[in-house]
Amino acid sequence: MKRSLLSLWMLMMCGILLLPLCAFAEDAEDDLLIEEIIEEVVTEKKEILDTDGSAMLIVTCTGDFTIGGDSRKRNNIFENELKDQGGDINFTMRNMRNYFLEDDLTLVNFEGTLTNSTYVPVEKRENQFLFSAPPEYVSMLSDNGIEAVSLENNHIMDHGDEVYAETQQHLENAGIVWSNSDHVGVYEVKGIQIAMLSYLCIDRYEKLWEKVPADIRAAKEKYPLVIVSFHWGNELDYAPTNNQIRMGRLAVDAGADLVVGHHSHRMNPIEQYNGVYICYSLGNFCFSGNSKPSDMSSFVFQIRFRVKDGVCTSRGFRIIPIRISSRTSRNDFIPTPYTAGANVDSVLSTLQANGRNLEYAVAEYPLDWR
């Protein structure tokens, strides 16, 4: 079926096929719209390995993904925006969806819960922010090419253990791979298994210095590509702490192929340590925790990996400078790539300036593949 569709598409592209598509409608199985034919071809092309038997993978990573609101409060800025957007839950990803559909894996930090429960644990009742979204909002991930989430952050337990387990189940039901400090998330694409681990480090470094490297080594023995996510650092800081630097490099030394971080709500610089990129903070992405953060600039990180015979090597990265809103006046939760040169330059200069004291800071932040 796929081979016949591919041949049909190639003939059409070459201008050889002049008959209308309806001429092929006698076989119901082949009675497809042109968009479906293209989709089949694209899917097949993604599965083709290079001539040397290696697979090229593009991985996209973002910062904090927080949707919904606080059930203790009457005003829900996310729900208000959703109503203004005609109730289309996919409105948030309209300007990023194509990036996520065209890559091989998109990983976000899901900071919140998926539940209708309003239960709040005793230890959380004095917190300024709690986050939850209706379970059906999980489609915002699955409908827009987001295949995996990290579930180690300071809001995933906002509604207790039962809701944490509920959130995991909703993710699994939607086909979303999740990871935490006790569960390795595994996503397979092009015949390559990608392992993902995630950790909340904010006040737990002493408990993690030995655990994290041991976990990574164990994962690397089984999987060719290992990505580690850390929720760490100080809020509103533009550069990593000494503990972050130490932990990030430990992760690389243990076998991590990529390290990504979040929590500060601000973008942090990138290091290339022993050939591996450490993104100390990807800042905010889709963030419903604030109607207008003082800094709405951020970036999305993309990296290419080549995997052959179980060996993974990176083939460069690029960043996509974004504003976490499509508007400048307020946060509408629609991450939007910058197009104005001044905005792009501001992101680049911020990253470069705050990486000056990092020993292995990358020299530049490319906007295109090289």
Summary of the structure (lengths in Angstrom):
residues: 370
radius of gyration: 21.6
end to end distance: 35.9
largest distance: 70.2
contacts: 1208
relative contact order: 0.12
helix: 32%
strand: 26%
